Amino acid sequence: MRSEFKRIGEFIRKINVRNTQLNVTKLMGINIDKFFMPSVANTVGTDMAKYQIVKKGQFACNRMHVGRDKRLPVALSRQEDIIVSPAYDVFEVIDQEILNPEYLMMWFLREEFDRNAWFYTDADVRGGLAWEDFCNIRLPVPSIIQQEKAVKAYKIIDDKISLNNNIIKKLEETIHCIYKQLFVTNKSISKSKVSILGRYIETNPQLSLKRNTVSTYVGMKDITTTMGITGFIKRDFRGGSKFQNNDTLLARITPCLENGKTAFVDILEDGEIAAGSTEFIVMRGKENISPYWVYCLARDKNFRSYAISSMVGSSGRQRVHEEYLDEYVLPEIDYNKMEDFHNTVDPLFKMIKLKNKQSKKLLIVKSIILSNLVKLGVK
């Protein structure tokens, strides 16, 4: 089997094209999940002529922190010319009739590839991966027809997940539009028509979960800037936040709150109590308050600005205390509007839940496809 695997270095070559003419302005970094994203680096006073150009079909990677992250950030560009840090490596496939770049990217996405890359970093005290060691990592190189079949199968699943994500995004936008129409006003509100949030919700409500009981655990990494919870594990309960279906999880810590980490809980069994990070604030509506309204409120820009402004603690470790949230001033709730809102958005929330379930199953299929790539190297 091993004889059918070949060195990556046999099929790629480094590219070093600098942005000397300053024609390319789109600066990108590489996410730990292996896709290009807009760079957040401060480039004031930086000589952008030193940055490297990445063309469509070329790769970039950051070999500096593989030992720390246990992942190699590497991405394939599928867009117009971009520029990346001069600290990155840019490379391309030498002959695409022998190795399909999309197939190579699939190999980079495998967990086994990252473990292999991490193993090679043992020789570097800084946790970096040497270029030579990267090139020595092996992969199966079947016929180009087999590669294309694998890429096609993977792309079908990937496109379906992207479609689901787009549908979810549109549904969320619709939900928030309905919320704003019913509950957000730009007009000044007389004091007789205002209230405080503590009248309508409770934060970190009391739930019973015995220590060392095996339960669902949701970490901060499982919360994104969209509605759903992307993952969870089963483990002994050792403390932390406790919640159940229809609760809203709000990140209380810098920078997760500013980045929008908030989730609506709908992944649990009926009556199940789950645990989560101590850095979540659990929000739940009181009687006659829709759980959907609570989630939309947690996403509301005015509420989030209030929460962020009330953060306390040393720089880099600031947190929101739930007591501050209780004092948030808002228009007095019209319960008839609340009921109308709940009934209107209920099918939308249920559709989002269905699409998230579909996508999670499709992610399993993607993982199976990636795992089966290794079999293509066996004759």
N, C-alpha and C positions, 0 to 999 in steps of 0.2 A: 504493500500500500504506500509506504513512504516514498518508494522510488517514483511514484506517479506525481509527487509534489515537487514543485520547482520554486526557486528563489524569486521573490518579487523583483529583486534587482535586475533579473534577466529581461524584464519586460518594461521597465520604466527608465526615464532619464530626467535629471534635474533641469529646471528652466530658471533662468535669472534675467528677467526683463524688467528693468527699472522704469519708473514713471518719470523719466527725465524731461519729457515735454509737458508734464503736468496736465495731460489730456484726460486722464481718468480721475474722477473725484469721489467715486463711491467706495468708501473705506469699510471693509468688513472684517469681522473676527470669526472665530470658529467656536461654536457651541460645544459643550461636553457631549451632547447628543449627536454630534457630527453633521451639522449643517451650518452654512454661512449665516451670519446675523450682523446687523449694523454694529459697528464698533462703538464702544463707550469710552475709548481712550481720549485723553485730553491732548489734542494735536496743536494747540496754540503755540506758535513759534517753531513748529516741527518742519523739517525739510521734507516735504512730501515727494520730492524727486527720488528719494532713497527707497521709497516703498515699491513693492513688487507687483507687477500686473499679473492677474490670473485671467486667462481667457476661457471661454466656454469649452468644456470637455477636459480642462486641466484640474489638478488637485492642489490643495494646500494642506499643510499639517503643522502642528506645533508639538515638537518633541521634548519640550523643556520640563514638563511636570508629570510625565507618565507614571513615575514612581509614586508620586503623591496621590494622583487621582485614580490610578489603576485603569486609565482609559487613554487612548491616543486620539486627541481631537484631529480628525482628518475629514475633509469634505471635498466633494466633486462639484465644480461650478457648472450650473445649467443656465446661466444668464449672460447678460452682456459683460464686457470687461469690468473687473473690479480691481481694487488694490488691497493688499494685505501687508501686515507688518514685515519689515526686513528680517525679523527674527524667525519668520516662518520659512518652511521649505515649500517650493512650488515644483511640481513635477507633472509629467504626462506619460501616457502609454506610448511606447515607441511604434508599435504596429497594431492597429485596431482590428486587423484581419486575424490576429492571433489571440489578442486579449481585449475583450470588450470593457471599456472603462466603467460602465454601469455594473458589470459583473464583479469587477475589482472592488467597487464601492460596496457591493453586497458583502464581499468577504471582510472588508473593514468593519462592517456593522456587527459581525458575529462576536459574541461574548468571549469565545475561545481565542479570537484574534487579540483582543485586549489583554487577556490573561498571558498570552504568549509575549506580547510587547512588554507587559509589566515585568515578566520574568527576566527579560534581557536588561532591564534597568538596574538589576542587582549590582552590576559592575560600575555603576555611576553613583557616587555618593550624593549627588544633587538630584538624583531621581530622573535624569534625562535619558532619552533613548538615542544612542548614536545612530547616525545615518547608515553606517555599514551594517549595524545590527538590524535596523529596519529592513534593509534590503535583503538580509539573510532569512527573514521570516518567509515561510513557504506556503504555497497555496496550490490547489489542484487547477490545472489548465486543460480542461477537456476541449473537444472540438468547438469551434465558434458557433456552430448550430446548437449544441447543448447549452452553451453559455447564453445564447439569445433566448432559448426556451425558458431558462431559469429566470432571466431578467423580465421576460414577458409575464410569467406567472406572478412574480413579485410585484410588478408594476400594476397589475390588475387589482391586487389586494390593496396596494398603497393608494391607488386612485380612489377606491371605494372608501377608504378611511378619510381621505381628503374631502371627498364629497360629503360624507357624514359630518365632518368638522365644519364645512361651509354651511350645511343645513342648520347645525347647532348654533353657529354664529348668527345666522339670520333670525332664528327663533328667539335667541337671547335679545337681539336688538328689538324685535317686536315686543317682547315682554317688557323691556325697559321703557319703550315708547308708551305703552299702555299705562305703566306705573306713573310716568311723568305727567301724562294727561290727567290722571285722576288725583294725584297726590302732591305734585310739585307746582308751585305757583311763583311767579316773579313779582307779584304784587305784595305790598307791605301788609302784614297781618296785625290786626289789633290785638292788644294784650289779652282780651277776653276770649280770643280764639286760638290761643297757643297752649301747648302743653309740653311736658318733658317725656323723653323716651322711656324712662323707667315706669311710666304708667302703662305702657303697651308691651314691653318685652321684659324678659328676665335674662340675665347673663350668668353663665356657668351654673345652670340649674342643678339641683341636687339629684344625683342618680346613684344607685347602689351597685357596686362591682367589687367583689371580694378580691383581695390581694392574691396574686399567683393564679388567678383564674385565667384560663386560656381564652383570649378574646381577640376580636379584630383590632388592629392597631394601624392608625393613619399617621404618617409622619409629615413634616413640613414639605418634604420633596414630593409628596403625593398630591399636593395642592398647587394648582396653576392659576392663571389669570382668567380662566373660564369656569363655568359652573361646576363641572364634574370633578370627582376624585379619581385620579389616574391609577391608583394602586393601593394595596394594603398588605399587611402580613398578619399571621396569627402568632401570638406570643403571650407569655404570662403577663398579667396586669401588674405593673410595678409603680403605678401612679401616673398622674397626668390628667388631662381633660377627659371628661366622659360625656358622651352624646348618643343620640339615637336618630332614626330617620326623621326627616323634616326639620332638623336643626341646621343652623348656619354656622360655619366655622370661619372666624375672622382672625387672620394673623395679627398678633399684637406687637411684633418686634421689628426693628429696623434691620434690613431694608425690605423685608417681606411685605409689610403693610403698604409701603409706598409702591411696591411693584404690583400690588393688586391681588395678592394671594387670598382668595375667599372661595368657599365651596358650599354648595347645598348638599346635604347628606341624603342620599337615596339608594345606597348600595347595600344596606343591612337587611337582615331578615326581620319580619314583624316581631316587635318586642325586644329585639336584640339591643344590647348596650355595648358600645365600642369605646375604645380609648384612643387618645391622640396626644400630640405634642403638648407640653406645658405652655408653649407659646401660642396656643389657640385661645381665643375667647369664644365660647359657645353662646350663641344667641337663639332665643326661642320666644315666640309670640305668646302672650297671655290670652285669656279667653276672648274669643271673637276676632282675634288677629291672625290673619293668614300667614302661614310659614313662608309663602311665596313673597309676601310683602316684606317680611324680615330680610329675606335674601336680597331683594331689590334695594331696600334701604342700605344694606351693607355695601352695595355697589354704587350708591348715590355719591356723586362727587362732593356735594356739600357735607354729607356725613363723614366721608373719608378725610376731607380737609380738617374737619373738627377733631377727628380721632388723631390724625397726624400732629396737629398743633398741640395736643394735650400730652404728647409723649414726654416721659421723664427718664432720667438716667444719664450715665456718662456717654460720650460720643461713641457711636458704633454699637451701643448696647441699650438703646432707648426702647422703652416699652409703654404701651397704653394700659392703664388700669381701668377695669370695667366700671368702677364707680364714676369715672368721667363720662362714660357713655350714657349712663342713666340720666345725666343732666342735659343731654342734647335737646335743644328747643326745636319744636316742629309744630306744624299746624295741628289743631285738634282733629282727631280721626272721625270721619263720618262712617259709621259702621255699615250703612247701606252701600256706600261706595266700596268698602272693604269686601263685602260679600260679592258684589258685582265683579270686582277685580279678581277675586279668588276663582270664581266660576269661569271667567274669561280665559285666564292664563293656565288653569289646571290642565287642559289637554296639551298645551304647549310644553309645560314641564314634563308631562308624561312622554311626549314625543322625544324630547331631549334625552330622557332616561333610556328610552328604547334605542336611540341612535348610539348612545354611549355604550350600551350593552353589546350592540352589534360590532362596534369598533374594537372593544376589548377581545371579542372572539376572533376578529380578523387579525389582531396583533398576535394572537397565539399561532394563527396560520402563517403569518410572516416569520415568526420565530422558527416554525417547523421547516419552512423553505430554506432559511439561512442555515439551519442545522444540517439539512440534507445536502448542502453544497459539498460537504466533505466526501460524500459518496460518489461525486462526479470524478474524483481522482482515482477511483478503483476500477481497474479493468479486469 
